[in-house]
Amino acid sequence: MTPFDGVALLAMLRAFYPVPSSGALRIARQERPEYFAGGELFGTHGDKFRLPDGRVFDLIYDVEGVSGGPLWQVIEPGPGGDDDPFGYEPGPLVPIDAHAATLAPLDPVFEGLVSAHLAGVSGEEHVLEQRAGELVAAAAASDIDSDYDASAGAAARALEDHLRAFDDLSPAEGSSQADGLTGSTHDAQQDYPDPDKLAPPEITVDPSPGGTPASEGGAGPPWYVDQEAP
């Protein structure tokens, strides 16, 4: 039997099963049993591993994903400490101590600007109150209602009357009106005449007065053609 190697097991899990879960762990146990050295999986979430010699390892950190997990690991649960032979290497980022952090002092430049502008308009409260009163008076409810009645209100009432008349219309009356419209539409329809069957236009030639007759050596009077359409 292949001896158990925790480093090889952890490297295999990270390489071939990038998403840590109890299901992935069971699949890895079936597909690559040599890495598990005859051990068995157990536990509430199936993330614990027991070797034949009785040693127990925890293979998934934060299996429920509550505090940054889940992550693959191979550690022997114990009283705790910094003696984990398979722990993660320290990264470039470290937690910030909020009590030891020093913040830059606030710059009061904006407070001075706001105070200066407020001082410039401190004597204009009565002007603002007067303008606010004018706006309230101009937007009185009675004026708004009268403007609405004179503009959109008439259209809304006309639409309501039309819809009410449409609701009162009986089906028989509507059918008779539709039949009348259909008859008038059919009566207004006429076929266009076939241009091949039209009679040729009558052409009349009228001599106009004046000019020299052709018998006397002239060009004769000019001719005007009057074409009458049928």
C-alpha positions in Angstrom: 0.0 0.0 0.0 1.3 3.5 -0.9 2.3 5.3 2.3 0.3 8.4 3.1 1.7 11.7 2.0 -0.2 14.8 3.1 1.6 17.2 0.8 1.0 15.0 -2.2 -2.7 14.7 -1.3 -3.1 18.5 -0.9 -1.3 19.2 -4.2 -3.5 16.6 -6.0 -6.7 18.1 -4.7 -5.7 21.7 -5.6 -4.6 20.6 -9.1 -7.4 18.4 -10.2 -10.4 19.6 -8.1 -10.2 23.4 -8.0 -13.6 23.8 -6.3 -13.4 22.3 -2.8 -16.5 20.3 -1.7 -17.4 17.0 0.0 -18.7 15.7 -3.4 -15.4 16.5 -5.1 -13.6 14.8 -2.2 -15.6 11.6 -2.7 -14.8 11.7 -6.5 -11.1 12.2 -5.8 -11.2 9.2 -3.3 -12.7 7.0 -6.1 -10.5 8.3 -9.0 -7.2 8.5 -7.1 -7.3 6.1 -4.1 -3.6 5.8 -3.9 -3.3 9.3 -2.5 -5.6 8.3 0.4 -3.5 5.3 1.5 -6.5 3.1 2.4 -8.2 5.8 4.6 -11.9 6.6 4.7 -14.0 9.7 4.6 -16.4 10.5 7.4 -17.9 13.4 9.3 -21.1 15.5 9.1 -20.0 17.0 5.8 -17.7 14.2 4.7 -14.7 16.4 4.9 -12.8 14.4 7.6 -10.3 11.7 6.7 -9.2 8.7 8.9 -6.1 6.6 8.1 -5.9 2.9 9.0 -3.5 3.8 11.9 -6.2 6.0 13.5 -4.8 9.4 12.5 -7.6 11.9 11.5 -7.2 14.8 9.1 -9.4 17.7 8.2 -9.4 18.2 4.4 -11.7 21.2 3.9 -11.4 24.5 5.6 -14.7 26.3 6.2 -16.7 23.7 4.3 -19.9 25.8 4.6 -18.3 28.9 3.2 -18.9 31.2 6.2 -15.5 32.7 6.7 -13.8 32.8 3.3 -13.9 29.1 2.4 -14.1 26.5 1.4 -10.5 25.7 0.9 -8.5 22.5 0.6 -6.3 21.6 3.6 -4.6 18.6 5.2 -4.3 19.2 8.9 -4.7 17.1 12.0 -7.3 18.6 14.3 -5.8 19.3 17.7 -5.6 21.9 20.4 -4.4 24.5 17.9 -1.2 26.4 17.4 1.2 27.4 14.7 2.7 23.9 14.1 0.6 23.1 11.0 3.1 21.4 8.5 0.7 21.9 5.6 -0.4 25.5 6.2 -0.6 28.2 3.6 2.4 30.4 3.0 2.0 34.0 4.3 0.9 36.4 1.5 1.9 40.0 0.9 -1.3 41.4 2.6 -1.8 41.5 6.3 -4.8 42.6 8.3 -5.0 46.2 9.4 -5.1 47.0 13.0 -7.8 49.6 13.3 -6.6 50.8 16.7 -3.1 51.4 15.5 -4.0 53.1 12.3 -3.5 56.9 12.2 -5.7 59.0 10.0 -4.7 62.3 8.4 -6.3 65.3 10.0 -9.3 66.8 8.3 -8.7 70.0 6.2 -11.3 72.6 7.2 -10.9 74.5 3.9 -14.5 73.6 2.8 -16.0 74.7 6.1 -14.5 78.2 5.6 -15.8 78.4 2.0 -19.3 77.4 3.1 -19.3 79.8 6.0 -18.2 82.7 3.8 -21.0 82.1 1.3 -23.6 81.8 4.0 -22.4 85.0 5.5 -22.9 86.8 2.2 -26.6 85.8 2.0 -27.4 86.0 5.7 -29.4 89.2 5.1 -31.5 87.8 2.2 -33.9 85.6 4.2 -36.8 87.9 3.6 -36.2 87.8 -0.2 -36.2 84.0 -0.2 -39.4 84.0 1.9 -41.1 86.4 -0.5 -40.1 84.3 -3.6 -41.3 81.1 -1.9 -44.7 82.8 -1.1 -45.0 83.9 -4.8 -44.4 80.3 -5.9 -46.9 78.9 -3.6 -49.5 81.5 -4.7 -48.8 80.9 -8.4 -49.2 77.1 -7.9 -52.5 77.3 -6.0 -54.8 74.4 -6.4 -57.7 76.4 -7.8 -55.5 77.9 -10.6 -54.2 74.4 -11.6 -57.7 73.0 -11.6 -59.0 75.8 -13.8 -56.2 75.5 -16.3 -56.7 71.7 -16.5 -60.4 72.1 -17.1 -59.8 74.6 -19.9 -57.2 72.4 -21.7 -57.1 68.7 -21.1 -60.2 68.5 -19.1 -62.5 69.1 -22.1 -60.8 66.3 -24.0 -61.1 63.9 -21.1 -64.8 64.6 -20.8 -65.3 64.2 -24.5 -63.6 60.9 -24.4 -65.7 59.8 -21.4 -68.9 60.8 -23.3 -67.8 58.8 -26.4 -67.0 55.7 -24.4 -70.3 56.0 -22.5 -72.2 56.2 -25.9 -70.2 53.3 -27.2 -71.2 51.2 -24.1 -74.9 52.1 -24.5 -74.8 51.0 -28.2 -76.7 47.8 -28.7 -75.2 45.0 -30.8 -78.1 45.1 -33.2 -77.7 48.8 -33.8 -74.0 48.5 -34.3 -74.5 45.6 -36.8 -77.0 47.7 -38.8 -74.6 50.6 -39.0 -71.8 48.3 -40.1 -74.0 46.9 -42.9 -74.8 50.4 -44.1 -71.1 51.4 -44.2 -70.4 48.2 -46.1 -73.1 49.0 -48.7 -71.9 52.5 -49.2 -68.3 51.3 -49.6 -69.3 48.8 -52.2 -71.4 51.4 -54.1 -68.5 53.7 -54.3 -66.2 51.1 -55.8 -66.0 51.3 -59.7 -63.7 49.5 -62.1 -61.3 51.6 -64.1 -61.9 51.4 -67.9 -59.6 49.2 -70.0 -57.3 51.6 -72.0 -57.2 49.1 -74.9 -61.0 49.3 -75.3 -61.2 53.1 -75.4 -62.2 54.8 -78.7 -59.5 56.8 -80.4 -59.7 60.5 -79.8 -61.3 62.8 -82.3 -58.9 65.2 -84.0 -60.3 68.3 -85.6 -58.1 70.6 -87.7 -59.1 74.3 -87.8 -57.3 76.7 -90.2 -56.5 79.9 -88.6 -57.0 83.1 -90.5 -54.1 84.8 -92.2 -51.1 83.5 -94.1 -50.4 83.1 -97.8 -52.1 80.2 -99.6 -49.8 77.4 -100.8 -51.3 77.8 -104.4 -49.8 81.3 -104.5 -46.4 80.1 -103.4 -46.8 80.7 -99.7 -46.5 78.3 -96.8 -50.2 78.4 -96.2 -52.0 79.2 -93.0 -50.7 77.7 -89.8 -52.7 74.6 -88.5 -53.8 74.1 -85.0 -54.7 70.6 -83.8 -57.4 70.4 -81.2 -57.4 67.0 -79.6 -60.4 66.2 -77.5 -60.3 63.3 -75.0 -63.3 61.0 -74.9 
